[in-house]
Amino acid sequence: MISICLMLAAEQPARSELAQLEEYIEQIGAGNAEAFAALYEKTKAAVYGFSLSLLKHSQDAEDVLQDTFLHIYSAAERYEKKGSPMPWIFTITRNLCLMRLRANHRTEELGDEHADIADPENVFSSLEDRQVLKAAMTALSDDERQIIMLHAVGGLKHREIAELLQIPLSTALSRYHRSLQKMRQALKEQAESHNNSGRPYAKEEIL
């Protein structure tokens, strides 16, 4: 689950958690189905969020989510431990997204009509999670969304993000801090709108 605190404070996964993810991949390479299910549950929100930040289309992101884990399953036995598997996972995800974008010729910007983000797998299970995701998708540019998802949700370090996106480290850092400012402002405006209305958010407003 993604909390607003995690999204804005950008806490990093503990080293022990990353080691556990690598252990899951090693077990998947040996054919362990339970390890595959555990890795999926631990990382699906990050993969789906990153896919959505690139594709801006919920069904495409859902398809890439599934394809990413099929690739992980088939390539797990060749994975070499590096301390964290997330850059490896996101490289797979990004390549699949770029292939889908080329195949679909989908280059349009996310319009207001797409502000209500579908989530077929119920990856973002709480209303708070969905509110944060909606703010990210509507308030940020393509590049900013990718960096937010990779760092705050996926746990990648800024250096790893810069390498994955093939941009200078300084650019990754500046985009991230600019994205945080926009996110805080968007969430503040949502909170003020909620307070001024005198009523709680209807479920369909966030979902």
N, C-alpha and C positions, 0 to 999 in steps of 0.2 A: 504494500500500500504506500502511496505517496502522500505525505502530509504537507501542508503549507509551510511548516517549519523546515522540512527537508528541502523543499523546492527553493526556498529563499535563503536558507543558511548553507545549503549545499554541503551537508555532511557527507563524508566519505565512508564507504563500507569498511568495516574492520578488516585487518589483515587475515584474521582467522576465517572470516566469511569468504574472502577471496580464495583462500586455501581450500575451503570446503567446496567451492564451485569447481576448482581444478580437480579435486578428488572425484566429484560427480562425473566430470568429463572422462577421467581415466576409467571409471567404472562403466560408463556408457560404452567406451571402446571395447570393454570386455563383455558387453551384451547385457548389462544390468538395466532392466526396464524401470525399476524403482528410482535409480539414480537419474534416469532421463526425465521422469515425472517430477522429481525434486528440482532439477535444474530449470525445467520449464516454469514451475511455480515461482522460483526465486528471481527469474530474469525476464519473464514475459512482459511485465509492465514497461521495463526499460526498452525492450526490443520493439514493442508495439508503439510506444511513444516516439521513439526515434524514427520508425518507419512512417508514422503519421506526419512527423515534422518535415519529412522529405516529400512524401507523396500527396499530402493534403487531401486524401480520399480514404475514408474509413475502411471500405471493403478491400481496396488495394493493400492498405496497411495490415489488415487481417490476413490476407493471403500471404504477404511477405512474412508475417509472424510465423505462420505454419511452415512456409518454405525454409525459413531460417533454421528451424529446429530439425527439419528433415536433413538439411545439410550438416548440422552439428552431429546428428546421429551417424551419418555416413562417414564423417571425417574425424570423429572423436579419437579413433585409434591412432591417428597421425598427429594429434595435437601435442606440442611440446610445451611443457610448463615454463611460464615466464613470470610467475608471481600473481598474475591476474588474467583470467580468460576473457574479460570484457572487451578489450580492444580487438581480439580475435573474433568474438561474436559480432561486434558492431561492424567489423570489416565485411563479414558475410552479409549482414543485413544491408549495409550500404550498397554493396555490389548488386544485390538482388533488387533493391529499390531503383538503382540507376538503369538496370536492365528493363524493369517494368516501365519506367518513364520513357525510355527509348521506344519500347514496343507500343505503348499507348499514345505516344506523342502528347503526353499530358503536361502542359507547361503553364496552365492558367493559375492565377493567384487564387487563394482561398477567399471566396466572397462571403458576405454576411449571411447568405442563405445556408452556408455550411457551418455556421457557428455552433450548432447543436451537434456535437461529435458523437457518432455512433460508436458503440463498444460491444460488438457481438459476443466476445469472450468474457465480458464483465471484468476486464483486466483492472480498470480503475473502479474499485468496488464501492467506495464511499462517495457521498455527495461532495465532500470536501475535495477529494481527488479530482472529481469531474469538473468542479468549479475551477481548480487550478489549471487543469488541462485546457479547458475552454478559454481561460484568460491567456494562456500561452499561445494558443492557435489563432486568436483574434488580435492580440496586441503586439505580437512580435513578427519580425521579418523571417524569411526562410532560414537565413544563416543564424539568426538569433535563436530560433526554435531548436535548431539542431544542437547548438552548444548547450542550451539549457537542459535538453533531454539527455545529452551525453554526460554532462557533469553532475547535475542535480539528481537525475533519475538513474542514470547508468553508472555513476560513480567514477567515471574516467577523470584522470588528472588533466590539467590544462595542457601539459606537454603531450599527453597521449591524444588529446583532441586535435591539437595542432598537426600532429603527424597524420592522424586519420583523415582530416579534412584538407591536408596539404596547404596549410596557411602558417604564417609566422606565429610564434608563441605570443608576441605582443598583440597581434590581431585577435587571437583567441581570447586573451584576457580582457581586452577592451570591449569586445562584443558581449562577453559574459556579464561584465559589470553594467553595461548599458541595458542588457536584457533584464537584469535584476531590477533596475530602476523602473523599467516599463511594467514589469510584472507587479511590483509593489503598488504602482499607481493604478493599474487595472483592478487589482484586488481591493484597493482602497475605495475606488469608485463603485465597485460592486457592493461593498459593505455600506457605503453611504446611501446608495440607492435602496438597499434593503432596509436601512434604518428609517429613511424618509417615507418609505411606503407603509411602514407600520405593520407589515405582515411578513411571515417567513417566506422564503423562496418556495414556489410550487415545484414539485419534483420534476415536472416536465420542463421547467425553465432551465434547469441545470443538466438534466439528462438529454 
